[in-house]
């Protein structure tokens, strides 16, 4: 996949974005480089599932700015390692001020990792599992305003209900829909957002980063 040209994040940036990312450079980079770009690897799926379960009841900004602390606390988001974490290791995380210290969510990280591994063992991958559900009807046109974007759909309702039966926790329909958005399963960028066309044509996670790195290496 040929990467898009580099884009500037900062005072000289004039690209139109979905308004939810505001003007914060970290939030804008997440919006530009990750959100909605297709990455259906189990590693990516598990990372976002873990982060989004901690987001339940909180803002995504709260989680995003703590993301690297979560990465360290939860073994680089390795599902096998998280599934094997001891009670003592989980209890120790309650003293980690860099993450969200919610005992139920911390415990759910381990139980969800175990359920995730079991599900992937059954289906081959988390993406294959998602594909087994009846999708939402295709949209006739892109979203034009943030108010049009749903918080959940019948598709996320069905997945959430099944995950609950499988022992997942903090994976309500709103959390599941956020997961589908983040991993690029749906493209909920607004029509006038510069990333919309990228996601619609399949530019994946890393395409902007690769372009940025290529440009920095050019003499």
HELIX and SHEET records of a PDB file:
HELIX    1   1 UNK A   19  UNK A   21  5                                   3    
HELIX    2   2 UNK A   25  UNK A   33  1                                   9    
HELIX    3   3 UNK A   42  UNK A   55  1                                  14    
HELIX    4   4 UNK A   60  UNK A   64  1                                   5    
HELIX    5   5 UNK A   67  UNK A   73  1                                   7    
HELIX    6   6 UNK A   75  UNK A   77  5                                   3    
HELIX    7   7 UNK A   79  UNK A   83  1                                   5    
HELIX    8   8 UNK A   87  UNK A   92  1                                   6    
HELIX    9   9 UNK A   93  UNK A   95  5                                   3    
HELIX   10  10 UNK A  103  UNK A  123  1                                  21    
HELIX   11  11 UNK A  126  UNK A  131  1                                   6    
HELIX   12  12 UNK A  146  UNK A  148  5                                   3    
HELIX   13  13 UNK A  154  UNK A  165  1                                  12    
HELIX   14  14 UNK A  173  UNK A  182  1                                  10    
HELIX   15  15 UNK A  194  UNK A  201  1                                   8    
HELIX   16  16 UNK A  207  UNK A  217  1                                  11    
END                                                                             
